[in-house]
Amino acid sequence: MDEELEFFNEIAQKLLISEQKNPVVKPVPTHQVIDELDINFKDQGIKDDEWKELIEKMINFTPKTASKLFFNQLFGGRQPKAVFGDLLAVMLNNSMYTYKVAGPQAGIEKTIMKKVVQLAGYPDLADGTIAPGGSMCNFMALVMARDSVVKDTPNAGVNSKMTMYTSKESHYSIPKNAAFAGIGRDQVRFIKTNEKGEMDTNHLNDTILEDKNQGYTPFFVNATAGTTVLGAFDDIEAIHHVCKKHNLWLHIDGAYCGGVIFSKKYKSLVNGIELSDSFSFNAHKMLGTPLSCSIIIAKDKSYLSKSFSNDADYLYQTNTDDFDLGKTSLQCGRRNDALKFWTLWKSIGNNGLEKLVNQQFYLADIAREYIKNHPDYTLYSFENSISICFNYKDIPANEICTLLYEEAQAMVGYGKFESTEFVRLITINANNSETDILHFFKVFEEGAKKLELKHSISVNTA
Ligand SMILES: *Cc1c(COP(=O)(O)O)cnc(C)c1O
């Protein structure tokens, strides 16, 4: 192992230097990547020197998500103490299902849950777990809701037409999970939103009533804290009012921006969170841990075990129920995603986590201000969102984003709200500063100039 660790150190150092010099890598076309990087296998292995060379080459061509010009997704940057925790988790290689195998690691996960439960304002009866991603947290919430409404579902299966509700702007995992859970995509109702992308609760109520009249069984509402495109926050209190009236499970998908619970300044964006039945967030988004660290809590922990426990005599052999985390989790063997969050949290404290969140909103304000002050831009996003959606002159968003990517200038994506497509800049990398955001706009405008030039050449030669 010594040699591999030494090599790891060496290439990690090189990576840190190279992502500063070349923050964006030139993409290898998909039809070339397997051959170009010698990815395929042979009967014979290769010599260590060759193996090392190959790995360095592969790293060079891999997108640099921690760089200062990566704004493409809802994660980015690198928190050193969290990275350390994840590396350590791999070295320790525990599985989180039993205390016997996880030891203090189970205590770490339980402590994180306890703290998150408090931040959400849930009672002591609440508990949570870590799932492999925010999509799977949403899946767990859906299954708990299903089993809480029709109690015999885990044994008998789904026997009635159960309907569920989510906004048009919510994440695609919701209909996908409906298919997984035996509910069926046809039973998902996509509720209208207002101009900010927030769920229209009147439409929600009317749709539920209509379904009831048709003989369906409404059971689940998904509210979003930070929609994928605009970063909008649904009005939890208003949605809860409707859920309570019709006795539906309320889940909050906070995968993107649920991390605001760590900030005194921005926590009000999820006002009413304590009224929900379940809540999830991705620490690998706003809190900067490496992928993935997705936490789901349920207000009444008995629903977690009702839906996710199963007898397994070969596994549960000690009397440590409360620390045998396999009894409330989706998986059997489960990697330790808690440690990286803990190593970070311990190091920077509650205040440090709050600073990470606040910094992202600060950077978003910088970006919005810049756009507002430059008349060539059109802004589509609102205050209190770290998704900054805009267009520049009349340049199509997909064209400029693709050019910046292909010419290795910046990684930024585009999105759509109603019929408008725009560039979507995500300020989730808390390591960035005002200078980095302003630098992005400079790079962006240079790219736009190139594109305009290309267009005028093609117009002139046509
Ligand atoms: C990212 C995201 C998800 C999915 O989380 P994964 O960890 O990628 O599975 C779900 N909902 C919202 C709103 C998201 O932004």
The ligand as an SDF file (V2000), in Angstrom:
LIG
                    3D

 15 15  0  0  0  0  0  0  0  0999 V2000
  -29.6390   17.3920   -6.9980 C   0  0  0  0  0  0  0  0  0  0  0  0
  -31.0750   17.2840   -6.7210 C   0  0  0  0  0  0  0  0  0  0  0  0
  -31.6840   16.0300   -6.5080 C   0  0  0  0  0  0  0  0  0  0  0  0
  -30.9640   14.7510   -6.7430 C   0  0  0  0  0  0  0  0  0  0  0  0
  -29.9290   14.5240   -5.8720 O   0  0  0  0  0  0  0  0  0  0  0  0
  -28.8140   13.4440   -6.2880 P   0  0  0  0  0  0  0  0  0  0  0  0
  -27.9140   13.4250   -5.1110 O   0  0  0  0  0  0  0  0  0  0  0  0
  -28.1650   13.9670   -7.5240 O   0  0  0  0  0  0  0  0  0  0  0  0
  -29.5220   12.1480   -6.5310 O   0  0  0  0  0  0  0  0  0  0  0  0
  -33.0090   15.9930   -6.1360 C   0  0  0  0  0  0  0  0  0  0  0  0
  -33.7210   17.1230   -6.0080 N   0  0  0  0  0  0  0  0  0  0  0  0
  -33.1780   18.3360   -6.2210 C   0  0  0  0  0  0  0  0  0  0  0  0
  -34.0280   19.5560   -6.0630 C   0  0  0  0  0  0  0  0  0  0  0  0
  -31.8430   18.4570   -6.6130 C   0  0  0  0  0  0  0  0  0  0  0  0
  -31.3180   19.6660   -6.8480 O   0  0  0  0  0  0  0  0  0  0  0  0
  1  2  1  0
  2  3  1  0
  2 14  2  0
  3  4  1  0
  3 10  2  0
  4  5  1  0
  5  6  1  0
  6  7  2  0
  6  8  1  0
  6  9  1  0
 10 11  1  0
 11 12  2  0
 12 13  1  0
 12 14  1  0
 14 15  1  0
M  END
$$$$
